[in-house]
Amino acid sequence: MAGILFIISAPSGSGKSTLVSELRKQVSGVDFSISWTTRPPRGSEEHGREYYFTTRAEFDRMVQESKFLEHAEVFGQCYGTGRLSLEDARKQGHDLILDIDVQGAEQVRRAVPEAVSVFVMPPSPKELRTRLRNRFRAEGQVNEAELYRRLSEASKEIEKYKEYTYVLVNDMLDRAVAQLEAIVLAERYYRNSEPIAFRSRRVLEVAAACRQANSYERLKPVLEAFGIDGSSGQQDLPFGDDPDDD
């Protein structure tokens, strides 16, 4: 089986890491590329599990030596995907998932045009604000300036949804996981003729419904909530605070 490269992108707090974790519990032969970062570990994070944590100097050296498939600076910290992850997955015939931001996704699409890209949207600005605030609380403090910066950045990232093959709205975890699973199985079916047994028709239907070209009606209320014109993909309203959110 030829391994497929899946790119998963989403605004911070959209739940893509949870989606990927749940997918890997249900679908075999899917590897996850552990990214390198210069940011410090959060909470119970461990080196080599969630991320490879390194210094800025070491990260810059790896960039100079072309060790990364993609790299970007996000919120003042550097993140990168090591080339070895893709090479190792392909040697084993496994699929590989990259959990990367929109900057990194653009780089990977240029380097690996056959990659399958999936964008995960939060259901609304209010829900995203709640998820981010809960994350900050779990880490020990709520930084309102950082929270607002991430919310503002989320709108800019969502504008890029049309660059992705598939788009999910992570409003219900079980449904979003099932959709992501369907995408992986459908791509295996089309690219590698991998059988999906009696579920084939339903899996292919679910995956097809998640294609960006088929998703406008599902995405329309989310785009409107973020002040984005879905026909152009441009933000036409400022991102403001919800007065009902404390």
C-alpha positions in Angstrom: 0.0 0.0 0.0 1.3 3.4 -0.9 1.1 5.8 2.0 -1.1 8.9 1.8 -0.1 12.2 3.3 -2.9 13.9 5.1 -2.6 17.6 6.1 -4.9 18.6 9.0 -5.2 22.4 9.8 -7.4 24.3 12.1 -7.4 27.5 14.3 -5.9 27.0 17.7 -8.6 25.5 20.0 -10.6 23.8 17.3 -9.9 20.3 18.6 -7.9 18.9 15.7 -5.4 17.1 18.0 -8.3 15.3 19.7 -9.7 14.4 16.3 -6.4 12.9 15.1 -6.0 11.0 18.4 -9.5 9.4 18.1 -9.0 8.6 14.5 -5.8 6.7 15.2 -7.6 4.6 17.8 -10.1 3.5 15.1 -8.0 3.3 11.9 -4.8 1.2 11.6 -1.8 2.1 9.5 -2.0 5.9 10.3 1.2 7.5 11.6 1.3 10.9 13.2 4.2 13.3 12.5 5.5 14.8 15.8 6.4 18.4 15.1 9.4 20.2 16.4 8.8 23.5 18.3 10.7 26.2 20.2 7.9 26.8 22.7 8.1 25.3 26.2 6.0 22.3 27.2 2.5 22.8 28.5 1.1 20.9 31.4 1.9 17.2 31.1 3.4 17.4 27.6 6.5 15.3 27.1 9.4 15.6 24.7 8.9 13.1 21.9 5.2 12.5 22.7 3.3 15.7 21.8 6.3 17.6 20.4 10.0 17.5 20.1 11.0 20.6 22.1 14.2 22.4 21.1 15.9 25.7 21.3 15.7 28.5 18.7 19.3 28.1 17.8 18.9 24.4 17.2 15.7 25.0 15.2 17.5 27.5 13.0 20.3 25.0 12.4 17.8 22.4 11.3 16.2 24.9 8.9 19.6 25.6 7.4 20.3 21.9 7.0 16.9 21.4 5.2 15.7 19.0 7.9 12.1 20.3 7.7 9.4 19.5 5.2 7.8 22.7 6.4 8.3 25.3 9.1 6.7 28.5 10.3 6.6 30.9 13.2 3.3 31.0 15.0 2.5 33.3 18.0 6.2 34.0 18.4 7.3 30.4 18.5 8.7 28.2 15.7 7.2 24.9 14.5 8.4 22.4 11.9 7.7 19.0 10.4 10.8 16.8 10.0 11.3 15.2 6.6 12.1 11.9 8.3 8.5 11.4 9.4 7.3 11.2 5.8 10.2 9.0 4.7 9.6 6.5 7.5 5.9 6.3 7.0 6.3 5.6 3.3 8.9 2.9 3.9 6.3 1.1 6.0 3.4 1.8 3.6 1.6 3.8 6.3 -0.4 7.0 5.9 1.0 10.0 7.7 -1.0 12.8 9.3 0.5 16.3 9.7 -1.1 18.5 12.2 0.0 21.9 10.9 -1.2 25.5 10.6 -2.2 27.2 7.3 1.3 28.5 6.6 2.8 25.0 6.9 0.0 23.5 4.9 0.7 25.8 2.0 4.4 24.8 2.0 3.6 21.1 2.1 1.1 21.3 -0.7 3.8 22.9 -2.9 6.3 20.1 -1.9 3.8 17.2 -2.0 1.0 18.2 -4.4 -0.7 14.8 -4.0 -1.3 15.4 -0.3 -4.9 15.3 1.0 -5.8 18.5 3.0 -8.5 18.7 5.6 -9.5 22.0 7.4 -11.3 21.7 10.8 -13.5 24.6 11.7 -14.8 25.5 15.2 -18.6 25.8 15.2 -18.7 29.5 16.3 -16.6 32.3 17.7 -18.2 31.9 21.1 -17.5 28.2 21.2 -13.9 28.8 20.1 -13.5 31.5 22.8 -14.8 29.0 25.5 -12.4 26.3 24.3 -9.4 28.6 24.3 -10.3 30.0 27.7 -10.7 26.5 29.2 -7.3 25.6 27.7 -5.7 28.6 29.3 -7.3 27.8 32.6 -5.9 24.3 32.5 -2.5 25.7 31.9 -2.7 27.9 35.0 -3.8 31.4 33.8 -6.1 33.2 31.3 -4.2 35.7 29.3 -6.9 37.9 27.7 -4.5 39.6 25.3 -3.3 36.2 24.0 -6.9 34.9 23.9 -8.0 37.8 21.7 -4.9 37.5 19.5 -5.8 33.8 18.8 -9.4 34.6 18.1 -8.4 37.3 15.6 -5.9 34.9 14.0 -8.7 32.2 13.8 -10.8 34.4 11.5 -7.8 34.9 9.2 -7.1 31.2 9.1 -10.7 30.3 8.4 -10.6 32.5 5.3 -8.1 29.9 3.8 -10.7 27.1 3.9 -11.1 27.0 0.2 -7.5 25.9 -0.3 -8.4 22.6 1.3 -9.8 19.4 -0.3 -12.1 18.7 2.7 -13.7 20.8 5.4 -15.1 19.6 8.8 -17.0 21.5 11.4 -16.1 20.2 14.8 -19.3 20.8 16.7 -19.9 17.2 17.7 -16.8 15.2 18.3 -18.2 11.7 17.4 -19.5 13.0 14.1 -16.3 14.9 13.2 -14.3 11.7 14.0 -16.6 9.6 11.8 -16.2 12.2 9.0 -12.4 12.2 9.3 -12.3 8.4 9.3 -14.5 8.3 6.2 -12.1 10.7 4.4 -9.1 8.5 5.2 -10.9 5.3 4.1 -12.3 6.9 1.0 -8.9 8.2 -0.1 -7.4 4.7 0.5 -10.2 3.2 -1.6 -9.7 5.7 -4.5 -5.9 5.8 -4.5 -5.0 2.3 -3.4 -8.1 0.3 -4.2 -8.3 -0.7 -0.5 -11.6 -2.4 0.2 -14.0 -0.9 2.7 -16.4 -3.8 2.7 -20.1 -3.4 3.3 -19.7 0.2 4.6 -18.2 1.3 1.3 -21.2 3.3 -0.1 -21.9 5.1 3.2 -18.2 5.9 3.8 -17.9 7.3 0.3 -21.0 9.4 0.7 -19.8 10.8 4.0 -16.4 11.7 2.6 -18.0 13.3 -0.5 -20.2 15.4 1.6 -17.1 16.8 3.4 -15.5 17.9 0.2 -15.0 21.7 0.3 -16.9 22.0 -3.0 -19.9 20.2 -1.5 -19.9 21.8 1.9 -21.1 25.4 1.4 -24.5 25.0 3.0 -23.0 23.3 6.0 -20.3 25.9 6.3 -22.4 29.0 5.6 -23.6 29.7 9.2 -20.1 29.1 10.6 -18.6 31.5 8.0 -21.3 34.1 8.8 -20.6 33.8 12.5 -16.9 34.6 11.9 -17.9 37.5 9.6 -16.6 35.8 6.4 -18.2 36.0 3.0 -18.3 32.4 1.9 -18.5 33.3 -1.8 -15.2 35.1 -1.7 -13.6 33.7 1.3 -12.9 37.2 2.6 -13.6 38.5 6.1 -16.0 41.4 5.8 -16.9 42.1 9.5 -14.5 42.8 12.4 -14.0 40.0 14.9 -15.4 41.4 18.2 -16.1 40.1 21.7 -19.4 38.4 22.4 -21.1 40.6 25.1 -22.8 37.5 26.5 -19.5 35.7 27.1 -17.8 36.2 30.4 
